Amino acid sequence: MIFIILEIIVSALLIGVILIQMQGSGLSSAFGGGEGQFYRSKQSIEKLLVAVTITLSILFAVLSVILLIPR
């Protein structure tokens, strides 16, 4: 039961992070607006989002495999 709840939470977080990444230009306007003004912080935020996406994807895959095991 706990693994099902965890998988639902991880999947919702994964969907949210992917949607944030797809907005792309929305992040630049949210964190500075200008082209080169906050380039460094925008780049670090995008790197963080990529790392979070990879981590959540791996966690989702592991939880899916665990849920396949019959009890």
BADREN-468712 format. One record per residue: residue number from 1; x, y, z of N, C-alpha, C in turn. Coordinates in Angstrom, 1 decimal. Layout:
% residues N
[pt NUM, [X, Y, Z], [X, Y, Z], [X, Y, Z]]
...
//
This chain:
% residues 71
[pt 1, [0.8, -1.2, 0.0], [0.0, 0.0, 0.0], [0.9, 1.3, 0.0]]
[pt 2, [1.9, 1.2, 0.8], [2.8, 2.4, 0.9], [3.5, 2.7, -0.5]]
[pt 3, [3.8, 1.6, -1.2], [4.5, 1.8, -2.5], [3.6, 2.4, -3.5]]
[pt 4, [2.3, 2.1, -3.4], [1.4, 2.7, -4.4], [1.2, 4.2, -4.1]]
[pt 5, [1.1, 4.5, -2.9], [1.0, 6.0, -2.5], [2.3, 6.7, -2.9]]
[pt 6, [3.5, 6.1, -2.7], [4.7, 6.7, -3.1], [4.8, 6.9, -4.6]]
[pt 7, [4.3, 5.9, -5.4], [4.4, 6.0, -6.8], [3.5, 7.1, -7.3]]
[pt 8, [2.3, 7.3, -6.7], [1.4, 8.4, -7.1], [2.1, 9.7, -6.8]]
[pt 9, [2.7, 9.9, -5.7], [3.4, 11.1, -5.3], [4.5, 11.4, -6.3]]
[pt 10, [5.4, 10.4, -6.6], [6.5, 10.5, -7.5], [6.0, 10.9, -8.9]]
[pt 11, [5.0, 10.2, -9.3], [4.5, 10.5, -10.7], [3.9, 11.9, -10.8]]
[pt 12, [3.2, 12.4, -9.8], [2.7, 13.8, -9.8], [3.9, 14.8, -9.8]]
[pt 13, [4.9, 14.5, -9.0], [6.1, 15.4, -9.0], [6.8, 15.4, -10.3]]
[pt 14, [6.9, 14.2, -10.9], [7.6, 14.1, -12.2], [6.8, 14.8, -13.3]]
[pt 15, [5.5, 14.8, -13.3], [4.7, 15.5, -14.3], [4.9, 17.0, -14.1]]
[pt 16, [4.9, 17.4, -12.8], [5.1, 18.9, -12.5], [6.5, 19.4, -13.0]]
[pt 17, [7.5, 18.6, -12.7], [8.9, 19.0, -13.1], [9.0, 19.1, -14.6]]
[pt 18, [8.4, 18.1, -15.3], [8.5, 18.1, -16.8], [7.7, 19.3, -17.3]]
[pt 19, [6.6, 19.6, -16.8], [5.8, 20.8, -17.3], [6.6, 22.1, -17.0]]
[pt 20, [7.3, 22.2, -15.9], [8.1, 23.4, -15.6], [9.2, 23.5, -16.6]]
[pt 21, [9.8, 22.4, -17.0], [10.9, 22.4, -18.0], [10.4, 22.8, -19.3]]
[pt 22, [9.2, 22.4, -19.7], [8.7, 22.7, -21.0], [8.3, 24.2, -21.2]]
[pt 23, [8.2, 24.9, -20.1], [7.8, 26.3, -20.2], [9.0, 27.2, -20.6]]
[pt 24, [10.2, 26.7, -20.4], [11.5, 27.3, -20.8], [11.5, 28.8, -20.7]]
[pt 25, [10.9, 29.6, -21.6], [11.0, 31.0, -21.5], [10.2, 31.6, -20.3]]
[pt 26, [9.3, 30.8, -19.8], [8.6, 31.2, -18.6], [9.6, 31.3, -17.4]]
[pt 27, [10.6, 30.5, -17.3], [11.6, 30.6, -16.3], [12.4, 31.8, -16.4]]
[pt 28, [12.8, 32.2, -17.6], [13.6, 33.4, -17.7], [12.9, 34.6, -17.3]]
[pt 29, [11.6, 34.7, -17.6], [10.8, 35.9, -17.2], [10.5, 35.9, -15.7]]
[pt 30, [10.4, 34.7, -15.1], [10.2, 34.6, -13.7], [11.4, 34.9, -12.9]]
[pt 31, [12.6, 34.7, -13.4], [13.8, 34.9, -12.7], [14.7, 35.9, -13.3]]
[pt 32, [14.1, 37.0, -13.8], [15.0, 38.1, -14.2], [14.4, 38.8, -15.5]]
[pt 33, [13.8, 38.1, -16.4], [13.3, 38.8, -17.5], [14.2, 39.1, -18.7]]
[pt 34, [15.4, 39.6, -18.4], [16.3, 40.0, -19.5], [17.0, 38.8, -20.1]]
[pt 35, [17.6, 39.0, -21.2], [18.3, 37.9, -21.9], [19.5, 37.4, -21.2]]
[pt 36, [20.4, 38.3, -20.9], [21.7, 37.9, -20.2], [21.8, 38.3, -18.8]]
[pt 37, [20.8, 38.9, -18.3], [20.8, 39.5, -16.9], [21.1, 38.4, -15.9]]
[pt 38, [20.2, 37.4, -15.9], [20.3, 36.3, -14.9], [20.6, 35.0, -15.6]]
[pt 39, [21.5, 35.0, -16.5], [21.8, 33.8, -17.3], [22.4, 32.7, -16.4]]
[pt 40, [23.3, 33.1, -15.5], [23.9, 32.1, -14.6], [22.9, 31.4, -13.7]]
[pt 41, [22.0, 32.2, -13.1], [21.0, 31.6, -12.2], [20.0, 30.7, -13.0]]
[pt 42, [19.6, 31.2, -14.2], [18.7, 30.4, -15.1], [19.3, 29.1, -15.4]]
[pt 43, [20.6, 29.1, -15.8], [21.3, 27.9, -16.2], [21.3, 26.9, -15.0]]
[pt 44, [21.6, 27.4, -13.8], [21.7, 26.5, -12.7], [20.3, 26.0, -12.3]]
[pt 45, [19.3, 26.7, -12.5], [17.9, 26.3, -12.2], [17.6, 25.1, -13.2]]
[pt 46, [17.9, 25.3, -14.5], [17.7, 24.3, -15.5], [18.5, 23.0, -15.2]]
[pt 47, [19.7, 23.2, -14.8], [20.5, 22.0, -14.4], [19.8, 21.3, -13.2]]
[pt 48, [19.3, 22.0, -12.2], [18.7, 21.4, -11.1], [17.4, 20.7, -11.5]]
[pt 49, [16.6, 21.3, -12.4], [15.4, 20.6, -12.9], [15.7, 19.3, -13.7]]
[pt 50, [16.8, 19.3, -14.4], [17.2, 18.1, -15.1], [17.6, 17.0, -14.1]]
[pt 51, [18.4, 17.4, -13.1], [18.8, 16.4, -12.1], [17.6, 15.9, -11.3]]
[pt 52, [16.6, 16.7, -11.0], [15.4, 16.3, -10.3], [14.6, 15.4, -11.2]]
[pt 53, [14.5, 15.7, -12.5], [13.8, 14.8, -13.4], [14.4, 13.4, -13.5]]
[pt 54, [15.7, 13.4, -13.6], [16.4, 12.1, -13.7], [16.2, 11.3, -12.5]]
[pt 55, [16.3, 11.9, -11.3], [16.1, 11.3, -10.0], [14.7, 10.7, -9.9]]
[pt 56, [13.7, 11.5, -10.2], [12.4, 11.1, -10.1], [12.0, 10.0, -11.1]]
[pt 57, [12.6, 10.0, -12.3], [12.4, 9.0, -13.2], [12.9, 7.6, -12.8]]
[pt 58, [14.1, 7.7, -12.2], [14.7, 6.4, -11.7], [13.9, 5.9, -10.5]]
[pt 59, [13.5, 6.8, -9.6], [12.7, 6.4, -8.5], [11.3, 5.8, -8.9]]
[pt 60, [10.7, 6.4, -10.0], [9.5, 5.9, -10.5], [9.7, 4.5, -11.1]]
[pt 61, [10.8, 4.3, -11.8], [11.1, 3.0, -12.4], [11.3, 1.9, -11.3]]
[pt 62, [12.0, 2.3, -10.3], [12.3, 1.3, -9.2], [11.0, 1.0, -8.5]]
[pt 63, [10.1, 1.9, -8.2], [8.8, 1.7, -7.6], [7.9, 0.8, -8.5]]
[pt 64, [8.0, 1.0, -9.8], [7.2, 0.2, -10.7], [7.6, -1.2, -10.7]]
[pt 65, [8.9, -1.5, -10.7], [9.4, -2.8, -10.6], [9.0, -3.5, -9.3]]
[pt 66, [9.1, -2.7, -8.2], [8.8, -3.3, -6.9], [7.3, -3.7, -6.9]]
[pt 67, [6.5, -2.8, -7.5], [5.0, -3.2, -7.5], [4.7, -4.3, -8.4]]
[pt 68, [5.6, -4.7, -9.3], [5.4, -5.9, -10.1], [5.6, -7.2, -9.4]]
[pt 69, [6.3, -7.2, -8.3], [6.6, -8.4, -7.5], [5.4, -8.8, -6.8]]
[pt 70, [4.9, -10.0, -7.0], [3.7, -10.5, -6.3], [4.0, -10.7, -4.8]]
[pt 71, [2.9, -10.5, -4.1], [3.1, -10.7, -2.6], [2.2, -11.8, -2.1]]
//
